[in-house]
Amino acid sequence: MFEHELTPQVKIISKPDNILRTVYTACRTCYSADSPININNCQNAQDENKALSLINKVISSGHYSTIEHIQISFAISGISRACSHQLVRHRLMSFSQKSQRYVREKEQFDYVVPNTIKKNSELYLKYQNFMKQTTELYLEMTEKGIPAEDARFILPNATSTSMVASLNLREMIHLANLRLCSRAQAEIRTLVKLMCDELILQEPWLKNYLVPKCEKLGFCDEDKSCGRMAKRGLD
Ligand SMILES: Cc1cc2nc3c(=O)[nH]c(=O)nc-3n(C[C@H](O)[C@H](O)[C@H](O)COP(=O)(O)OP(=O)(O)OC[C@H]3O[C@@H](n4cnc5c(N)ncnc54)[C@H](O)[C@@H]3O)c2cc1C
């Protein structure tokens, strides 16, 4: 790997430490005469198995407001602008992304290389040269007074970026369902897998929810199926 080639880095920087208890309280409140304060303090809210038994029932009935109370923030770096462009299509997420207007490149810009290109040594070399030549023109322009916000027009989709991205648990599950699917593009699939792995490490019960959509649906609804699950309406 060359010096300026990056791969995705993901870290959770903020998350409630009582997710299960909060979601249980939200679920139970809907079906109880008791107050949410009492529910939150009761034994069942602190018993993982009892809490999960109710939560699984409520979520599988599609009562999704109960998981909207949990907000998670990720620090993400080493992804391409092609990847971030796909991620920001998720409208219920919040983003603060490194600006190409305010942050001027001072040397070879960092970039991402897709594995398919890496495997082809001839094209890989041409790819590196393209990044080098693009940097040279970018630096020539900024040295001659072109503002970074205009010089950046020549930067490719491969240019690396970083961001803080936040979302609630409902959107996190939706993101996983869509972007862990093998029909999703490789880099965003890798990124979302890293986000899910980070969260599952701290909240193992989410393993059953942070899955590609076919696992949730029990069938594949894609036009071109990878074959992992039977297509809808077929045996
Ligand atoms: C494999 C794949 C290929 C794709 N290819 C393309 C492509 O070729 N071109 C392209 O433009 N995009 C493409 N997309 C992006 C896709 O169309 C969505 O914009 C993106 O996945 C965000 O999904 P979403 O709208 O379900 O979720 P979010 O924006 O995260 O929203 C979550 C949910 O909130 C609800 N919601 C949000 N906003 C609205 C609204 N305005 N009205 C009603 N309900 C709303 C919906 O239920 C939605 O599912 C692709 C996505 C995938 C996964």
The ligand as a Gaussian input file, in Angstrom:
#p B3LYP/6-31G(d) Opt

LIG

0 1
 C      -27.765000      -0.979000      -3.697000
 C      -28.164000       0.458000      -3.807000
 C      -28.128000       1.095000      -5.025000
 C      -28.502000       2.439000      -5.150000
 N      -28.452000       3.043000      -6.372000
 C      -28.831000       4.329000      -6.495000
 C      -28.810000       4.996000      -7.757000
 O      -28.456000       4.401000      -8.761000
 N      -29.180000       6.291000      -7.825000
 C      -29.612000       6.976000      -6.713000
 O      -29.966000       8.159000      -6.821000
 N      -29.632000       6.387000      -5.498000
 C      -29.262000       5.100000      -5.359000
 N      -29.290000       4.512000      -4.131000
 C      -29.685000       5.308000      -2.967000
 C      -31.143000       5.024000      -2.546000
 O      -32.040000       5.369000      -3.587000
 C      -31.501000       5.816000      -1.282000
 O      -31.437000       7.195000      -1.549000
 C      -30.564000       5.528000      -0.138000
 O      -30.315000       4.149000      -0.021000
 C      -31.199000       6.008000       1.153000
 O      -32.220000       5.088000       1.510000
 P      -33.602000       5.457000       2.110000
 O      -34.244000       6.526000       1.313000
 O      -34.393000       4.204000       2.327000
 O      -33.175000       5.859000       3.572000
 P      -33.054000       7.202000       4.397000
 O      -32.862000       8.414000       3.587000
 O      -31.985000       6.822000       5.357000
 O      -34.439000       7.299000       5.102000
 C      -34.891000       6.279000       5.987000
 C      -36.354000       6.015000       5.744000
 O      -37.084000       7.194000       6.088000
 C      -38.177000       7.325000       5.212000
 N      -38.024000       8.582000       4.449000
 C      -36.945000       9.406000       4.435000
 N      -37.174000      10.464000       3.665000
 C      -38.422000      10.316000       3.160000
 C      -39.208000      11.087000       2.290000
 N      -38.797000      12.229000       1.757000
 N      -40.432000      10.637000       2.002000
 C      -40.907000       9.486000       2.529000
 N      -40.198000       8.698000       3.346000
 C      -38.974000       9.118000       3.674000
 C      -38.181000       6.111000       4.285000
 O      -38.968000       5.108000       4.865000
 C      -36.721000       5.693000       4.297000
 O      -36.520000       4.341000       3.989000
 C      -28.913000       3.166000      -3.996000
 C      -28.943000       2.514000      -2.750000
 C      -28.577000       1.181000      -2.644000
 C      -28.616000       0.515000      -1.277000

